[in-house]
Amino acid sequence: MNLATVDIVIILCYIIITLLFGFYVAKKASKDMKSYFLGGNEIPWYYLGLSNASGMFDVSGTMWTVTILFVYGMKSAWLPWLWPVWNQVFIMIFMAAWLRRSNVMTGAQWITYRFGSAMGAKLSHIIVTIFAVISTLGFIAYFFEGIGKFAIVFFPWDLSIDLGLFVVASEQSYALIIIGITTLYTLKGGMYSVVGTEVIQFVIMTISCLVIGYIAFTTVTAEQIAMATPENWNNLFFDMKLDLDWTGYIDSVNEKIEKDGFSLFGFLFMMMIFKGIFASLAGPVPSYDMQRVLSTKNEAEASKMSAFTIIVLFVPRYLMITGFAVLGLVYLGPELQQAGIDVDFETILPVAIHRFVPIGFKGLLLAGLLAAFMGTFAAFINAAPAYIVNDIYKKYINPKASDKTYIKYSYLSSVLIVLVGVIGGFFASSINELTIWLTSALYGGYAAANVLKWIWWRFNSYGYFGGMLAGLIAATIVPGIFPDTTAIYLFPGILLISFIGCFLGVILGKRDDIEVLKNFYRTTKPWGWWKPVIDAIQKEDPDFLPNKNFWRDMFNCGIGIIWQMTFVLVPMYLIIKEYYSLAFAIVLMIITSVILKRTWYDKLKTK
């Protein structure tokens, strides 16, 4: 599937512009560590919000979302809850403010702020750094798998290499080239480069999404969609069983549903809710999402940035996702039925782009998708070195080095992380498999300790270390013990093991210094079980008021999840021409927006 010359020229021009921009901002970014990793806390919240949205617009995630919409229909709107996608709502309502008040540079540095500097805190500091690096390696493998499958559909050259012991496939060679270019511009520009290029990328992607949505809306009818899909495909709601039978349409889809482990959809939904609550209360994992929160000017802007991400991301993204899915169903469905079982559904997106997007615009769209990949990948490799350099090298090895030395080691650690992550990508079997492991097994090991750190005063540094260590071990071993079980169903077991590690650490370890706890609560002010600490603070400051906003925050989170869901459903219903459902979703969007304006936005502090 060869690209036209004009499309290749557009793509190459964009890559060159991106690289030049990275080098242009390199001088400003290399001024000091804060400038390199946080943009000096001077980047406006709306730019950070656009950057965050662009960072979530990655190729692998978009390929996965097109695939699940193709297979599961409207019920696929629930499946991103696996991440859970509504953790952004919890961040927007209260978690961004809690996190930004710390004034730290990384999630690992936050550990010192929460637990102090005793031995238990040092162990916790190291374990969260290890988690940050492992999760980054997992995401690099995930990106590697996705971008290779995406690129090989379009570019005409066979880049397979026979190294004797093994063969580097053509798609892996393309992935290596694109990842190499992305690593280069991110190394030079730091957070300035990440945010600046991602804002440009978001504009390109939004234009692309609108055009794809228009093409699908004007070329596919509701009758064609109905003829190409089984009964209940357009039904958002479900019983305990999925109730989708693709026999006679695309028979091999039934096998994919069985392989995914999603046929008991009601049980899956309950597991997503259970997992989502814990994962969201734990706060953002130490990666690009957390870095953007820490990069804002103050807590109010951190909250606004998270809300703005939801507003600008979902409508354009799902216009494109739904557009490609219905084009694929109507025009590629018969071919896929003839192909039988040898169907890689994760290539539906690039094949649909090749078939349905006109020459010239195809280059712009591919530049945008490559840009989205580069932006997300760049965000991860900007975040991870901050932990290695700031939280290991600077803290324990060479605390008196110059800023130039730290930035030089940031370059080195970035390269090493990318290399190890790419090696992991060579052994990955599918995007879906990596998605489920990252969102369920790995995050299952993260959730317990990171929920307790916010809400319980007695949870000490040894408890955090024990919980994270137990969780990481469980996330690594348990999926191997139950290889035929989808990782989301292993989440409760991994979470339980992590909780056991937490409570063993609390029981066996020393209590944390009350002065550290007082400083943490006084500045962060989370809700939860903090009465002894609050009493100690009020002895010194009788006017101090604790956080009593738990029920208001939970109400706003519930409304926020519905609000966020409407931004997903509106473009989906528009493209499949379900106009009554579309009208209902729009009315629900307006109602929830008005409620959040009064119960959340109007109460944000401004500085």
SVG drawing of the C-alpha trace seen along z (x, -y; Angstrom):
<svg xmlns="http://www.w3.org/2000/svg" viewBox="-35 -35 64 56">
<polyline fill="none" stroke="black" stroke-width="0.4" points="0.0,0.0 2.3,-2.8 1.8,-6.4 1.7,-9.1 4.7,-11.4 2.8,-14.4 1.8,-12.4 5.4,-11.3 6.6,-14.9 4.0,-16.2 5.0,-13.5 8.8,-14.2 8.2,-18.0 6.3,-17.6 9.0,-15.4 11.7,-17.9 9.7,-20.8 9.3,-18.8 13.0,-18.1 13.9,-21.7 11.5,-22.9 13.1,-20.5 16.5,-21.9 15.1,-25.5 13.8,-25.2 16.8,-23.2 18.7,-26.2 15.7,-27.3 14.9,-23.8 18.5,-23.1 18.7,-26.1 18.1,-23.9 16.3,-20.7 13.0,-22.5 13.0,-24.0 13.8,-20.7 11.2,-18.5 8.5,-21.0 8.9,-23.8 9.8,-26.1 6.1,-26.0 5.4,-28.8 3.4,-27.0 -0.3,-28.1 -2.8,-25.5 -4.7,-25.4 -1.5,-24.6 -0.8,-21.8 -4.4,-20.6 -4.0,-20.5 -0.7,-18.7 -2.2,-16.2 -5.0,-15.5 -2.6,-15.1 -0.5,-12.8 -3.6,-10.5 -4.1,-10.5 -1.4,-7.9 -1.4,-5.5 -1.5,-2.3 -4.4,-3.5 -6.3,-4.7 -5.8,-1.4 -7.0,0.5 -10.1,-1.8 -11.1,-1.5 -10.7,2.3 -13.0,2.6 -15.6,0.3 -15.5,2.4 -16.0,5.6 -18.1,4.6 -20.1,1.7 -21.6,-0.9 -20.6,1.3 -17.0,0.4 -17.7,-3.0 -17.4,-1.2 -14.1,0.6 -11.7,-2.4 -12.8,-2.2 -10.2,0.6 -7.5,-2.1 -9.8,-3.6 -10.3,-6.6 -12.4,-8.4 -9.4,-8.7 -9.1,-12.1 -12.3,-13.0 -11.0,-12.2 -7.8,-14.2 -9.9,-17.2 -12.2,-17.2 -9.7,-16.9 -6.5,-14.9 -4.8,-17.5 -5.1,-20.1 -3.7,-17.7 -0.8,-16.7 0.1,-20.3 0.3,-21.6 3.3,-19.4 5.6,-21.6 7.8,-18.6 9.3,-17.6 8.4,-13.9 6.2,-11.3 9.2,-9.7 10.2,-13.1 6.7,-13.3 7.5,-10.3 9.9,-12.3 7.2,-15.0 4.7,-12.4 7.0,-10.0 10.1,-12.0 13.7,-10.8 14.1,-7.8 15.0,-4.4 11.4,-3.4 11.0,-6.5 14.2,-5.8 13.0,-2.3 9.6,-3.8 11.5,-6.3 13.4,-3.6 10.4,-1.3 8.3,-4.0 11.2,-4.9 11.4,-1.3 7.6,-1.2 7.9,-4.4 10.7,-2.9 8.9,0.5 5.6,-1.2 7.5,-3.3 9.2,-0.3 5.8,1.4 4.4,-1.6 7.4,-1.8 6.8,1.8 3.1,1.0 4.0,-2.0 6.6,0.1 4.0,2.8 1.4,0.2 3.6,-2.1 5.2,0.8 1.8,2.3 0.7,-1.1 3.7,-2.1 4.1,1.1 0.7,0.6 1.8,-2.7 5.4,-2.7 6.6,-0.8 10.1,0.2 11.0,3.7 13.3,2.9 13.5,6.5 17.0,7.4 18.4,10.9 20.8,10.8 21.5,14.6 20.2,15.4 16.9,13.7 15.2,11.5 14.1,7.9 10.8,7.7 10.0,4.7 7.4,3.3 10.0,3.5 12.5,1.6 10.0,-1.2 9.2,-1.3 12.9,-1.7 13.3,-4.5 10.3,-6.5 11.2,-5.9 14.8,-7.0 13.6,-10.3 11.2,-10.9 13.8,-10.2 16.2,-12.7 13.9,-15.7 12.7,-14.9 16.2,-14.7 17.0,-18.2 13.8,-20.1 12.5,-18.5 9.1,-19.5 9.1,-22.7 9.6,-20.5 6.9,-18.0 4.2,-20.6 5.1,-22.8 5.0,-20.0 1.9,-18.4 -0.1,-21.6 0.7,-21.7 -0.1,-18.0 -3.4,-18.5 -4.5,-21.1 -3.5,-18.8 -5.3,-15.8 -8.5,-17.8 -8.7,-18.9 -8.1,-15.3 -10.8,-14.0 -13.4,-16.4 -12.6,-15.5 -12.8,-11.7 -16.0,-12.2 -17.4,-14.1 -16.3,-11.4 -18.0,-8.7 -21.1,-10.6 -21.7,-11.5 -20.7,-8.2 -22.2,-5.6 -26.0,-5.3 -27.7,-3.9 -29.1,-1.1 -25.6,-0.1 -24.4,0.0 -27.4,2.2 -26.7,4.6 -23.0,4.9 -23.4,5.5 -25.2,8.1 -28.2,7.4 -27.4,5.3 -24.2,3.9 -25.7,0.3 -27.0,0.9 -25.0,-0.8 -26.4,1.3 -25.9,5.0 -26.8,8.0 -24.4,10.3 -23.5,11.9 -22.4,9.8 -25.1,11.1 -23.3,10.3 -23.2,13.0 -21.1,12.2 -21.9,15.5 -22.7,14.8 -21.2,11.3 -17.5,11.8 -17.3,15.2 -13.7,14.7 -14.9,11.8 -16.6,14.4 -13.2,16.0 -11.6,12.6 -14.3,11.9 -13.6,15.3 -9.9,14.6 -10.3,11.2 -12.2,12.7 -15.0,10.1 -17.9,12.4 -19.2,12.1 -19.6,8.4 -21.6,7.7 -19.0,9.3 -16.3,7.4 -18.1,4.2 -18.3,4.9 -14.5,5.6 -13.9,2.3 -15.9,0.4 -14.1,2.1 -10.7,1.6 -11.5,-2.0 -12.4,-3.2 -9.1,-2.0 -7.0,-3.1 -8.6,-6.6 -8.2,-7.1 -4.6,-6.2 -4.0,-9.2 -2.0,-9.4 0.8,-7.0 4.3,-8.5 4.4,-9.3 3.4,-12.1 0.0,-12.7 1.5,-13.5 4.3,-15.6 1.7,-17.9 -0.1,-18.4 3.2,-19.2 4.1,-21.6 1.1,-23.9 1.4,-27.2 -0.9,-26.4 -3.6,-24.0 -6.5,-25.8 -4.8,-25.7 -3.9,-22.0 -7.6,-21.2 -8.6,-23.3 -6.0,-21.6 -7.4,-18.2 -10.9,-19.3 -9.8,-20.9 -8.2,-17.7 -11.6,-15.9 -13.4,-18.7 -10.9,-18.9 -10.0,-15.2 -13.0,-13.0 -15.3,-14.6 -12.8,-14.9 -11.1,-11.6 -14.3,-9.6 -15.4,-11.3 -12.4,-9.8 -12.5,-6.4 -16.2,-5.9 -15.8,-7.1 -13.0,-4.6 -14.9,-1.8 -18.1,-2.2 -16.2,-2.7 -14.3,0.5 -17.5,2.4 -19.4,1.4 -16.6,1.6 -14.0,4.0 -16.5,6.4 -17.0,8.7 -13.2,9.0 -12.6,9.8 -15.3,12.5 -13.6,14.1 -10.2,13.9 -11.4,16.4 -9.4,16.7 -6.3,15.0 -7.4,11.5 -5.4,9.0 -8.2,6.7 -5.6,4.3 -4.7,3.2 -8.2,2.0 -7.2,-1.6 -4.3,-1.8 -6.1,0.2 -9.1,-2.1 -6.9,-5.2 -5.4,-3.8 -8.7,-2.9 -10.9,-5.9 -8.7,-9.0 -7.9,-11.0 -4.4,-11.7 -2.8,-14.8 -5.1,-14.7 -3.8,-11.2 -0.3,-12.7 -1.7,-15.3 -3.6,-12.7 -0.6,-10.3 1.6,-13.2 -1.0,-13.9 -1.1,-10.3 2.7,-10.0 2.8,-13.3 0.4,-11.9 2.5,-8.9 5.7,-11.0 4.0,-13.3 2.8,-10.4 6.1,-8.6 8.0,-11.8 6.0,-12.5 6.9,-9.1 10.6,-9.4 10.6,-12.9 9.0,-11.7 11.0,-8.5 14.5,-10.1 13.3,-12.6 13.0,-9.7 16.3,-8.1 18.3,-11.4 16.5,-13.4 15.5,-10.6 18.4,-8.2 21.5,-9.8 21.1,-13.3 19.6,-12.0 21.9,-9.1 25.0,-9.3 26.0,-12.8 23.9,-15.5 26.3,-18.3 26.7,-18.0 25.9,-20.8 22.6,-21.1 24.5,-20.4 25.7,-17.1 22.1,-16.1 20.7,-16.9 23.6,-14.9 22.6,-11.9 19.0,-12.6 19.9,-12.1 21.8,-8.9 18.9,-7.4 16.4,-8.3 18.4,-6.3 18.8,-3.3 15.1,-3.3 14.1,-3.4 16.5,-0.6 15.2,1.7 11.6,0.9 12.1,1.6 13.6,5.0 10.4,5.7 8.4,4.7 10.1,7.4 8.5,10.0 5.0,8.5 2.3,10.4 -0.5,7.8 -1.6,4.3 -4.6,5.7 -2.4,8.1 -0.1,5.2 -3.1,2.9 -4.8,5.4 -1.5,6.1 -0.6,2.5 -4.1,1.4 -4.9,4.4 -2.0,6.4 0.6,3.6 -1.8,1.0 -3.2,3.7 0.1,3.7 0.1,-0.1 -3.4,-0.9 -3.4,0.3 -0.4,-1.6 -1.2,-4.7 -4.8,-4.9 -3.8,-4.5 -1.0,-7.1 -3.7,-9.8 -6.4,-8.8 -4.8,-7.2 -2.4,-8.9 -1.1,-5.6 0.0,-4.3 3.8,-4.6 6.7,-4.4 7.3,-0.7 3.7,0.0 4.1,-1.9 7.3,0.0 5.7,3.4 2.6,2.7 4.4,1.6 6.9,4.4 4.2,7.0 2.2,5.5 5.0,5.4 6.0,9.1 2.3,10.1 1.8,8.2 4.9,10.1 4.1,13.6 0.3,14.0 -0.4,13.6 2.2,16.3 0.5,18.7 -2.9,18.1 -1.8,17.6 -5.3,18.3 -7.0,15.7 -7.6,12.2 -5.6,9.8 -8.6,7.7 -9.9,10.8 -6.6,11.1 -6.8,7.5 -8.6,8.4 -6.0,11.0 -3.1,8.7 -4.7,5.9 -5.3,8.2 -1.6,9.3 -0.6,5.6 -2.9,4.7 -1.4,7.6 2.1,6.1 0.8,2.7 -0.5,3.9 2.5,6.0 4.7,2.9 2.4,0.8 2.5,3.5 6.2,4.3 7.6,0.8 8.0,-2.3 5.5,-5.1 6.4,-8.1 7.6,-11.3 4.5,-13.3 6.2,-16.5 6.4,-15.1 2.7,-14.1 1.7,-17.5 3.5,-19.3 1.9,-16.9 -1.6,-17.3 -1.3,-21.1 -0.3,-21.7 -2.1,-18.9 -5.3,-18.7 -6.8,-15.4 -9.9,-13.9 -9.8,-10.6 -8.7,-9.2 -6.3,-12.0 -7.8,-12.9 -4.6,-12.5 -2.7,-14.6 -5.4,-17.2 -5.6,-17.4 -1.8,-17.9 -2.0,-20.8 -4.9,-22.4 -3.0,-22.5 -0.5,-24.9 -3.1,-26.6 -6.7,-26.5 -8.0,-28.1 -6.9,-25.4 -9.8,-23.7 -9.5,-20.1 -10.9,-19.0 -14.6,-18.0 -15.4,-17.9 -15.5,-14.1 -19.2,-13.8 -19.1,-16.8 -16.0,-15.4 -17.6,-12.0 -20.9,-13.6 -18.8,-15.6 -16.9,-12.5 -20.1,-10.7 -21.5,-13.6 -18.1,-14.0 -18.0,-10.4 -21.5,-10.8 -20.3,-14.2 -17.2,-12.7 -19.1,-9.8 -21.4,-12.2 -18.3,-13.5 -17.7,-9.9 -21.3,-9.1 -22.2,-12.3 -19.7,-11.7 -20.5,-8.0 -24.2,-8.4 -23.8,-11.2 -21.7,-9.0 -24.0,-5.9 -27.0,-8.2 -28.8,-7.3 -30.4,-10.7 -32.7,-10.1 -29.9,-8.8 -27.7,-11.7 -30.3,-14.2 -30.4,-12.5 -26.6,-12.5 -26.5,-16.2 -29.1,-17.1 -27.3,-15.0 -24.0,-16.8 -25.7,-20.2 -27.2,-19.2 -24.0,-17.7 -22.0,-20.7 -24.3,-23.1 -24.1,-21.0 -20.3,-20.9 -20.1,-24.6 -21.9,-25.2 -20.6,-22.4 -16.9,-22.3 -15.7,-25.0 -17.2,-27.9 -15.4,-26.6 -11.9,-26.4 -9.4,-28.5 -7.6,-31.1 -4.2,-32.6"/>
</svg>
